[in-house]
Every structure is written in structure tokens, then in C-alpha cells.
Amino acid sequence: MQSMNISLPDPLKQFVDGQISTGRYSSVSEYVRELIRADEKRKAEELLETLLIEGLQGEEAAFTREDWQAIRQEAAAYVKKTRSHA
């Protein structure tokens, strides 16, 4: 695992310390990791929404059995990847 140094102004540092004092997070690192994971998830959801809108606005196409198999494999790989980050 890599280490990073982050500088925060006092009000932000106090906020982070307050989040840790609630007991939900055991350390600053855990809190920051959770923020990063949430940002990753948000960006993935935005991308999915964009792709879905593009798909809805595009031409209709029939899916083949191979298309569905590829979609399932990609989804399974994504689930496995996200579970390994938890």
C-alpha cells in the first residue's frame, strides 16, 4: 500500500477529525479511502447513465447470445473487482 501526505486547512482537518470521532471510521486513511471509493462509484454511475442515454438515442439492434454472454462476463469481472476493493 502506498502512502500519501495531504495538507488540509484547519476547518477541513477539524471536520475530518469529527468524522473519525463519531466512530464510523477508525482513521483518517479509512475516511479518505471511503471518499475515494464513493467518487469512483459516482463516476461509474455517471458513465453508465451517459452510455444508457446514448444507447436509447441510437439505432435499435438485436442482441445475440454472444452479446449477452460478453455482458455477463464483463459484469462479473466488475463485481469481482469492486468486491476486492471493499
Biopython code that builds the backbone (N, CA, C, O; Angstrom):
import numpy as np
from Bio.PDB.StructureBuilder import StructureBuilder

atoms = [
    (1, "MET", "N", (0.846, -1.177, 0.000)),
    (1, "MET", "CA", (0.000, 0.000, 0.000)),
    (1, "MET", "C", (0.889, 1.236, 0.000)),
    (1, "MET", "O", (1.886, 1.294, 0.720)),
    (2, "GLN", "N", (0.528, 2.206, -0.798)),
    (2, "GLN", "CA", (1.280, 3.450, -0.903)),
    (2, "GLN", "C", (0.796, 4.459, 0.139)),
    (2, "GLN", "O", (-0.364, 4.425, 0.550)),
    (3, "SER", "N", (1.678, 5.345, 0.558)),
    (3, "SER", "CA", (1.324, 6.419, 1.481)),
    (3, "SER", "C", (1.268, 7.732, 0.728)),
    (3, "SER", "O", (1.993, 7.940, -0.245)),
    (4, "MET", "N", (0.388, 8.626, 1.197)),
    (4, "MET", "CA", (0.271, 9.963, 0.630)),
    (4, "MET", "C", (0.186, 10.955, 1.774)),
    (4, "MET", "O", (-0.388, 10.658, 2.822)),
    (5, "ASN", "N", (0.750, 12.117, 1.576)),
    (5, "ASN", "CA", (0.602, 13.202, 2.533)),
    (5, "ASN", "C", (-0.388, 14.198, 1.960)),
    (5, "ASN", "O", (-0.268, 14.606, 0.805)),
    (6, "ILE", "N", (-1.373, 14.592, 2.772)),
    (6, "ILE", "CA", (-2.395, 15.528, 2.326)),
    (6, "ILE", "C", (-2.410, 16.704, 3.294)),
    (6, "ILE", "O", (-2.478, 16.519, 4.510)),
    (7, "SER", "N", (-2.348, 17.901, 2.750)),
    (7, "SER", "CA", (-2.434, 19.108, 3.569)),
    (7, "SER", "C", (-3.854, 19.641, 3.527)),
    (7, "SER", "O", (-4.446, 19.770, 2.455)),
    (8, "LEU", "N", (-4.397, 19.952, 4.698)),
    (8, "LEU", "CA", (-5.750, 20.478, 4.797)),
    (8, "LEU", "C", (-5.742, 21.753, 5.626)),
    (8, "LEU", "O", (-4.977, 21.869, 6.583)),
    (9, "PRO", "N", (-6.584, 22.702, 5.265)),
    (9, "PRO", "CA", (-6.749, 23.867, 6.142)),
    (9, "PRO", "C", (-7.422, 23.409, 7.447)),
    (9, "PRO", "O", (-8.088, 22.374, 7.477)),
    (10, "ASP", "N", (-7.244, 24.172, 8.498)),
    (10, "ASP", "CA", (-7.756, 23.779, 9.812)),
    (10, "ASP", "C", (-9.240, 23.400, 9.822)),
    (10, "ASP", "O", (-9.597, 22.389, 10.427)),
    (11, "PRO", "N", (-10.124, 24.182, 9.167)),
    (11, "PRO", "CA", (-11.547, 23.791, 9.217)),
    (11, "PRO", "C", (-11.803, 22.398, 8.612)),
    (11, "PRO", "O", (-12.622, 21.641, 9.133)),
    (12, "LEU", "N", (-11.117, 22.065, 7.534)),
    (12, "LEU", "CA", (-11.293, 20.744, 6.936)),
    (12, "LEU", "C", (-10.703, 19.658, 7.831)),
    (12, "LEU", "O", (-11.288, 18.583, 7.967)),
    (13, "LYS", "N", (-9.562, 19.927, 8.435)),
    (13, "LYS", "CA", (-8.935, 18.968, 9.353)),
    (13, "LYS", "C", (-9.867, 18.699, 10.537)),
    (13, "LYS", "O", (-10.021, 17.554, 10.962)),
    (14, "GLN", "N", (-10.480, 19.745, 11.062)),
    (14, "GLN", "CA", (-11.408, 19.587, 12.175)),
    (14, "GLN", "C", (-12.625, 18.764, 11.756)),
    (14, "GLN", "O", (-13.125, 17.947, 12.529)),
    (15, "PHE", "N", (-13.097, 18.985, 10.532)),
    (15, "PHE", "CA", (-14.228, 18.213, 10.025)),
    (15, "PHE", "C", (-13.866, 16.733, 9.940)),
    (15, "PHE", "O", (-14.628, 15.876, 10.390)),
    (16, "VAL", "N", (-12.707, 16.436, 9.365)),
    (16, "VAL", "CA", (-12.259, 15.040, 9.237)),
    (16, "VAL", "C", (-12.119, 14.415, 10.627)),
    (16, "VAL", "O", (-12.578, 13.296, 10.854)),
    (17, "ASP", "N", (-11.494, 15.129, 11.545)),
    (17, "ASP", "CA", (-11.354, 14.616, 12.913)),
    (17, "ASP", "C", (-12.727, 14.336, 13.538)),
    (17, "ASP", "O", (-12.899, 13.364, 14.274)),
    (18, "GLY", "N", (-13.695, 15.198, 13.232)),
    (18, "GLY", "CA", (-15.049, 14.990, 13.742)),
    (18, "GLY", "C", (-15.681, 13.730, 13.174)),
    (18, "GLY", "O", (-16.383, 13.010, 13.884)),
    (19, "GLN", "N", (-15.434, 13.461, 11.901)),
    (19, "GLN", "CA", (-15.967, 12.244, 11.279)),
    (19, "GLN", "C", (-15.376, 10.997, 11.931)),
    (19, "GLN", "O", (-16.070, 10.002, 12.138)),
    (20, "ILE", "N", (-14.111, 11.064, 12.244)),
    (20, "ILE", "CA", (-13.439, 9.923, 12.876)),
    (20, "ILE", "C", (-13.932, 9.748, 14.314)),
    (20, "ILE", "O", (-14.084, 8.621, 14.787)),
    (21, "SER", "N", (-14.179, 10.851, 15.000)),
    (21, "SER", "CA", (-14.618, 10.768, 16.395)),
    (21, "SER", "C", (-16.009, 10.160, 16.540)),
    (21, "SER", "O", (-16.381, 9.719, 17.628)),
    (22, "THR", "N", (-16.787, 10.132, 15.448)),
    (22, "THR", "CA", (-18.119, 9.506, 15.518)),
    (22, "THR", "C", (-18.015, 7.994, 15.627)),
    (22, "THR", "O", (-18.986, 7.329, 15.988)),
    (23, "GLY", "N", (-16.838, 7.441, 15.314)),
    (23, "GLY", "CA", (-16.634, 6.005, 15.407)),
    (23, "GLY", "C", (-16.917, 5.246, 14.120)),
    (23, "GLY", "O", (-16.674, 4.042, 14.039)),
    (24, "ARG", "N", (-17.430, 5.946, 13.116)),
    (24, "ARG", "CA", (-17.708, 5.263, 11.844)),
    (24, "ARG", "C", (-16.411, 4.900, 11.128)),
    (24, "ARG", "O", (-16.350, 3.897, 10.417)),
    (25, "TYR", "N", (-15.385, 5.708, 11.312)),
    (25, "TYR", "CA", (-14.083, 5.477, 10.692)),
    (25, "TYR", "C", (-13.047, 5.333, 11.794)),
    (25, "TYR", "O", (-13.117, 5.997, 12.828)),
    (26, "SER", "N", (-12.074, 4.443, 11.548)),
    (26, "SER", "CA", (-11.059, 4.220, 12.579)),
    (26, "SER", "C", (-9.837, 5.101, 12.378)),
    (26, "SER", "O", (-9.012, 5.237, 13.282)),
    (27, "SER", "N", (-9.713, 5.709, 11.182)),
    (27, "SER", "CA", (-8.540, 6.544, 10.919)),
    (27, "SER", "C", (-8.838, 7.508, 9.770)),
    (27, "SER", "O", (-9.821, 7.365, 9.043)),
    (28, "VAL", "N", (-7.960, 8.483, 9.639)),
    (28, "VAL", "CA", (-8.062, 9.422, 8.523)),
    (28, "VAL", "C", (-7.941, 8.663, 7.205)),
    (28, "VAL", "O", (-8.665, 8.951, 6.252)),
    (29, "SER", "N", (-7.039, 7.705, 7.149)),
    (29, "SER", "CA", (-6.846, 6.928, 5.928)),
    (29, "SER", "C", (-8.125, 6.205, 5.529)),
    (29, "SER", "O", (-8.493, 6.195, 4.355)),
    (30, "GLU", "N", (-8.796, 5.608, 6.491)),
    (30, "GLU", "CA", (-10.040, 4.893, 6.189)),
    (30, "GLU", "C", (-11.090, 5.871, 5.654)),
    (30, "GLU", "O", (-11.813, 5.544, 4.713)),
    (31, "TYR", "N", (-11.178, 7.048, 6.236)),
    (31, "TYR", "CA", (-12.137, 8.063, 5.795)),
    (31, "TYR", "C", (-11.835, 8.502, 4.361)),
    (31, "TYR", "O", (-12.742, 8.593, 3.533)),
    (32, "VAL", "N", (-10.575, 8.769, 4.072)),
    (32, "VAL", "CA", (-10.194, 9.205, 2.726)),
    (32, "VAL", "C", (-10.439, 8.088, 1.710)),
    (32, "VAL", "O", (-10.923, 8.354, 0.610)),
    (33, "ARG", "N", (-10.116, 6.857, 2.062)),
    (33, "ARG", "CA", (-10.387, 5.732, 1.149)),
    (33, "ARG", "C", (-11.874, 5.634, 0.835)),
    (33, "ARG", "O", (-12.253, 5.391, -0.310)),
    (34, "GLU", "N", (-12.716, 5.821, 1.845)),
    (34, "GLU", "CA", (-14.166, 5.772, 1.631)),
    (34, "GLU", "C", (-14.613, 6.892, 0.697)),
    (34, "GLU", "O", (-15.468, 6.673, -0.161)),
    (35, "LEU", "N", (-14.056, 8.069, 0.849)),
    (35, "LEU", "CA", (-14.390, 9.184, -0.053)),
    (35, "LEU", "C", (-13.980, 8.865, -1.488)),
    (35, "LEU", "O", (-14.723, 9.149, -2.427)),
    (36, "ILE", "N", (-12.814, 8.284, -1.651)),
    (36, "ILE", "CA", (-12.331, 7.946, -2.987)),
    (36, "ILE", "C", (-13.213, 6.872, -3.609)),
    (36, "ILE", "O", (-13.562, 6.963, -4.786)),
    (37, "ARG", "N", (-13.577, 5.860, -2.833)),
    (37, "ARG", "CA", (-14.468, 4.802, -3.350)),
    (37, "ARG", "C", (-15.811, 5.389, -3.770)),
    (37, "ARG", "O", (-16.354, 5.019, -4.811)),
    (38, "ALA", "N", (-16.343, 6.301, -2.967)),
    (38, "ALA", "CA", (-17.624, 6.931, -3.302)),
    (38, "ALA", "C", (-17.507, 7.736, -4.597)),
    (38, "ALA", "O", (-18.425, 7.740, -5.416)),
    (39, "ASP", "N", (-16.382, 8.410, -4.775)),
    (39, "ASP", "CA", (-16.165, 9.174, -6.005)),
    (39, "ASP", "C", (-16.042, 8.242, -7.203)),
    (39, "ASP", "O", (-16.583, 8.529, -8.271)),
    (40, "GLU", "N", (-15.335, 7.131, -7.035)),
    (40, "GLU", "CA", (-15.233, 6.138, -8.115)),
    (40, "GLU", "C", (-16.617, 5.626, -8.501)),
    (40, "GLU", "O", (-16.938, 5.519, -9.684)),
    (41, "LYS", "N", (-17.424, 5.315, -7.511)),
    (41, "LYS", "CA", (-18.768, 4.805, -7.764)),
    (41, "LYS", "C", (-19.606, 5.852, -8.493)),
    (41, "LYS", "O", (-20.311, 5.530, -9.449)),
    (42, "ARG", "N", (-19.529, 7.100, -8.044)),
    (42, "ARG", "CA", (-20.296, 8.177, -8.670)),
    (42, "ARG", "C", (-19.904, 8.334, -10.135)),
    (42, "ARG", "O", (-20.766, 8.481, -11.001)),
    (43, "LYS", "N", (-18.605, 8.303, -10.408)),
    (43, "LYS", "CA", (-18.137, 8.437, -11.786)),
    (43, "LYS", "C", (-18.575, 7.256, -12.650)),
    (43, "LYS", "O", (-18.920, 7.441, -13.818)),
    (44, "ALA", "N", (-18.566, 6.059, -12.098)),
    (44, "ALA", "CA", (-19.025, 4.880, -12.836)),
    (44, "ALA", "C", (-20.516, 4.994, -13.142)),
    (44, "ALA", "O", (-20.962, 4.639, -14.233)),
    (45, "GLU", "N", (-21.280, 5.489, -12.175)),
    (45, "GLU", "CA", (-22.719, 5.665, -12.392)),
    (45, "GLU", "C", (-22.983, 6.728, -13.452)),
    (45, "GLU", "O", (-23.883, 6.568, -14.276)),
    (46, "GLU", "N", (-22.201, 7.819, -13.441)),
    (46, "GLU", "CA", (-22.346, 8.854, -14.463)),
    (46, "GLU", "C", (-22.043, 8.294, -15.847)),
    (46, "GLU", "O", (-22.758, 8.578, -16.808)),
    (47, "LEU", "N", (-20.986, 7.500, -15.945)),
    (47, "LEU", "CA", (-20.631, 6.890, -17.226)),
    (47, "LEU", "C", (-21.733, 5.950, -17.692)),
    (47, "LEU", "O", (-22.109, 5.968, -18.864)),
    (48, "LEU", "N", (-22.249, 5.135, -16.790)),
    (48, "LEU", "CA", (-23.321, 4.223, -17.145)),
    (48, "LEU", "C", (-24.541, 4.990, -17.642)),
    (48, "LEU", "O", (-25.147, 4.613, -18.645)),
    (49, "GLU", "N", (-24.897, 6.052, -16.952)),
    (49, "GLU", "CA", (-26.043, 6.863, -17.366)),
    (49, "GLU", "C", (-25.817, 7.458, -18.753)),
    (49, "GLU", "O", (-26.720, 7.457, -19.590)),
    (50, "THR", "N", (-24.619, 7.963, -18.990)),
    (50, "THR", "CA", (-24.283, 8.519, -20.305)),
    (50, "THR", "C", (-24.406, 7.461, -21.393)),
    (50, "THR", "O", (-24.986, 7.708, -22.450)),
    (51, "LEU", "N", (-23.855, 6.278, -21.124)),
    (51, "LEU", "CA", (-23.920, 5.198, -22.111)),
    (51, "LEU", "C", (-25.349, 4.724, -22.347)),
    (51, "LEU", "O", (-25.724, 4.409, -23.477)),
    (52, "LEU", "N", (-26.144, 4.672, -21.283)),
    (52, "LEU", "CA", (-27.538, 4.269, -21.438)),
    (52, "LEU", "C", (-28.313, 5.279, -22.283)),
    (52, "LEU", "O", (-29.105, 4.895, -23.143)),
    (53, "ILE", "N", (-28.087, 6.553, -22.041)),
    (53, "ILE", "CA", (-28.753, 7.591, -22.828)),
    (53, "ILE", "C", (-28.328, 7.503, -24.289)),
    (53, "ILE", "O", (-29.162, 7.604, -25.189)),
    (54, "GLU", "N", (-27.026, 7.312, -24.523)),
    (54, "GLU", "CA", (-26.547, 7.148, -25.897)),
    (54, "GLU", "C", (-27.212, 5.945, -26.552)),
    (54, "GLU", "O", (-27.611, 6.003, -27.715)),
    (55, "GLY", "N", (-27.329, 4.863, -25.804)),
    (55, "GLY", "CA", (-27.954, 3.662, -26.336)),
    (55, "GLY", "C", (-29.416, 3.873, -26.659)),
    (55, "GLY", "O", (-29.906, 3.393, -27.682)),
    (56, "LEU", "N", (-30.120, 4.592, -25.788)),
    (56, "LEU", "CA", (-31.540, 4.849, -26.022)),
    (56, "LEU", "C", (-31.757, 5.752, -27.235)),
    (56, "LEU", "O", (-32.771, 5.650, -27.926)),
    (57, "GLN", "N", (-30.793, 6.633, -27.480)),
    (57, "GLN", "CA", (-30.921, 7.561, -28.598)),
    (57, "GLN", "C", (-30.385, 6.984, -29.900)),
    (57, "GLN", "O", (-30.586, 7.568, -30.965)),
    (58, "GLY", "N", (-29.709, 5.855, -29.827)),
    (58, "GLY", "CA", (-29.109, 5.245, -31.008)),
    (58, "GLY", "C", (-30.080, 4.343, -31.746)),
    (58, "GLY", "O", (-31.257, 4.240, -31.399)),
    (59, "GLU", "N", (-29.565, 3.708, -32.749)),
    (59, "GLU", "CA", (-30.365, 2.777, -33.544)),
    (59, "GLU", "C", (-30.629, 1.507, -32.747)),
    (59, "GLU", "O", (-29.821, 1.099, -31.913)),
    (60, "GLU", "N", (-31.777, 0.889, -33.019)),
    (60, "GLU", "CA", (-32.094, -0.376, -32.368)),
    (60, "GLU", "C", (-31.247, -1.479, -32.979)),
    (60, "GLU", "O", (-30.956, -1.465, -34.175)),
    (61, "ALA", "N", (-30.858, -2.432, -32.151)),
    (61, "ALA", "CA", (-30.067, -3.568, -32.615)),
    (61, "ALA", "C", (-30.465, -4.798, -31.802)),
    (61, "ALA", "O", (-30.778, -4.693, -30.616)),
    (62, "ALA", "N", (-30.450, -5.931, -32.433)),
    (62, "ALA", "CA", (-30.765, -7.176, -31.744)),
    (62, "ALA", "C", (-29.505, -7.724, -31.087)),
    (62, "ALA", "O", (-28.432, -7.722, -31.690)),
    (63, "PHE", "N", (-29.641, -8.195, -29.847)),
    (63, "PHE", "CA", (-28.517, -8.797, -29.148)),
    (63, "PHE", "C", (-28.453, -10.283, -29.480)),
    (63, "PHE", "O", (-29.469, -10.975, -29.540)),
    (64, "THR", "N", (-27.255, -10.737, -29.688)),
    (64, "THR", "CA", (-27.045, -12.164, -29.932)),
    (64, "THR", "C", (-26.735, -12.855, -28.605)),
    (64, "THR", "O", (-26.501, -12.195, -27.593)),
    (65, "ARG", "N", (-26.734, -14.164, -28.618)),
    (65, "ARG", "CA", (-26.366, -14.936, -27.432)),
    (65, "ARG", "C", (-24.941, -14.568, -26.994)),
    (65, "ARG", "O", (-24.661, -14.488, -25.798)),
    (66, "GLU", "N", (-24.059, -14.350, -27.947)),
    (66, "GLU", "CA", (-22.669, -13.972, -27.632)),
    (66, "GLU", "C", (-22.603, -12.595, -26.982)),
    (66, "GLU", "O", (-21.798, -12.364, -26.080)),
    (67, "ASP", "N", (-23.459, -11.677, -27.448)),
    (67, "ASP", "CA", (-23.506, -10.340, -26.831)),
    (67, "ASP", "C", (-23.865, -10.452, -25.354)),
    (67, "ASP", "O", (-23.205, -9.850, -24.507)),
    (68, "TRP", "N", (-24.910, -11.221, -25.038)),
    (68, "TRP", "CA", (-25.338, -11.383, -23.652)),
    (68, "TRP", "C", (-24.257, -12.060, -22.818)),
    (68, "TRP", "O", (-24.049, -11.696, -21.661)),
    (69, "GLN", "N", (-23.575, -13.030, -23.389)),
    (69, "GLN", "CA", (-22.508, -13.714, -22.664)),
    (69, "GLN", "C", (-21.376, -12.734, -22.345)),
    (69, "GLN", "O", (-20.836, -12.747, -21.239)),
    (70, "ALA", "N", (-21.020, -11.891, -23.304)),
    (70, "ALA", "CA", (-19.965, -10.895, -23.074)),
    (70, "ALA", "C", (-20.388, -9.897, -21.996)),
    (70, "ALA", "O", (-19.568, -9.503, -21.166)),
    (71, "ILE", "N", (-21.646, -9.490, -21.999)),
    (71, "ILE", "CA", (-22.151, -8.556, -20.987)),
    (71, "ILE", "C", (-22.084, -9.199, -19.606)),
    (71, "ILE", "O", (-21.663, -8.557, -18.643)),
    (72, "ARG", "N", (-22.491, -10.446, -19.504)),
    (72, "ARG", "CA", (-22.440, -11.144, -18.215)),
    (72, "ARG", "C", (-21.006, -11.277, -17.704)),
    (72, "ARG", "O", (-20.746, -11.093, -16.515)),
    (73, "GLN", "N", (-20.082, -11.596, -18.603)),
    (73, "GLN", "CA", (-18.679, -11.738, -18.203)),
    (73, "GLN", "C", (-18.114, -10.407, -17.723)),
    (73, "GLN", "O", (-17.393, -10.351, -16.726)),
    (74, "GLU", "N", (-18.445, -9.348, -18.434)),
    (74, "GLU", "CA", (-17.955, -8.031, -18.031)),
    (74, "GLU", "C", (-18.545, -7.618, -16.683)),
    (74, "GLU", "O", (-17.842, -7.060, -15.841)),
    (75, "ALA", "N", (-19.825, -7.890, -16.480)),
    (75, "ALA", "CA", (-20.464, -7.566, -15.204)),
    (75, "ALA", "C", (-19.851, -8.373, -14.064)),
    (75, "ALA", "O", (-19.604, -7.834, -12.985)),
    (76, "ALA", "N", (-19.606, -9.653, -14.296)),
    (76, "ALA", "CA", (-19.000, -10.495, -13.258)),
    (76, "ALA", "C", (-17.602, -10.000, -12.908)),
    (76, "ALA", "O", (-17.226, -9.986, -11.735)),
    (77, "ALA", "N", (-16.831, -9.595, -13.910)),
    (77, "ALA", "CA", (-15.491, -9.067, -13.658)),
    (77, "ALA", "C", (-15.564, -7.771, -12.861)),
    (77, "ALA", "O", (-14.745, -7.544, -11.970)),
    (78, "TYR", "N", (-16.536, -6.921, -13.174)),
    (78, "TYR", "CA", (-16.697, -5.656, -12.455)),
    (78, "TYR", "C", (-17.064, -5.917, -10.996)),
    (78, "TYR", "O", (-16.510, -5.291, -10.092)),
    (79, "VAL", "N", (-17.993, -6.838, -10.768)),
    (79, "VAL", "CA", (-18.397, -7.164, -9.395)),
    (79, "VAL", "C", (-17.210, -7.712, -8.614)),
    (79, "VAL", "O", (-16.990, -7.332, -7.464)),
    (80, "LYS", "N", (-16.456, -8.594, -9.229)),
    (80, "LYS", "CA", (-15.278, -9.160, -8.562)),
    (80, "LYS", "C", (-14.280, -8.058, -8.215)),
    (80, "LYS", "O", (-13.715, -8.056, -7.122)),
    (81, "LYS", "N", (-14.061, -7.133, -9.127)),
    (81, "LYS", "CA", (-13.121, -6.030, -8.898)),
    (81, "LYS", "C", (-13.594, -5.139, -7.757)),
    (81, "LYS", "O", (-12.806, -4.787, -6.880)),
    (82, "THR", "N", (-14.883, -4.766, -7.760)),
    (82, "THR", "CA", (-15.380, -3.869, -6.712)),
    (82, "THR", "C", (-15.386, -4.543, -5.350)),
    (82, "THR", "O", (-15.169, -3.880, -4.336)),
    (83, "ARG", "N", (-15.630, -5.845, -5.308)),
    (83, "ARG", "CA", (-15.604, -6.562, -4.023)),
    (83, "ARG", "C", (-14.193, -6.661, -3.466)),
    (83, "ARG", "O", (-14.001, -6.688, -2.250)),
    (84, "SER", "N", (-13.208, -6.716, -4.350)),
    (84, "SER", "CA", (-11.828, -6.797, -3.870)),
    (84, "SER", "C", (-11.341, -5.477, -3.292)),
    (84, "SER", "O", (-10.362, -5.456, -2.546)),
    (85, "HIS", "N", (-12.022, -4.348, -3.631)),
    (85, "HIS", "CA", (-11.666, -3.037, -3.091)),
    (85, "HIS", "C", (-12.344, -2.763, -1.761)),
    (85, "HIS", "O", (-11.947, -1.843, -1.046)),
    (86, "ALA", "N", (-13.340, -3.526, -1.424)),
    (86, "ALA", "CA", (-14.107, -3.277, -0.190)),
    (86, "ALA", "C", (-13.377, -3.719, 1.039)),
    (86, "ALA", "O", (-13.892, -3.575, 2.148)),
]
sb = StructureBuilder()
sb.init_structure("model")
sb.init_model(0)
sb.init_chain("A")
sb.init_seg("    ")
for serial, (resi, resn, name, xyz) in enumerate(atoms, 1):
    if name == "N":
        sb.init_residue(resn, " ", resi, " ")
    sb.init_atom(name, np.array(xyz, "f"), 0.0, 1.0, " ", f" {name:<3s}", serial, name[0])
structure = sb.get_structure()
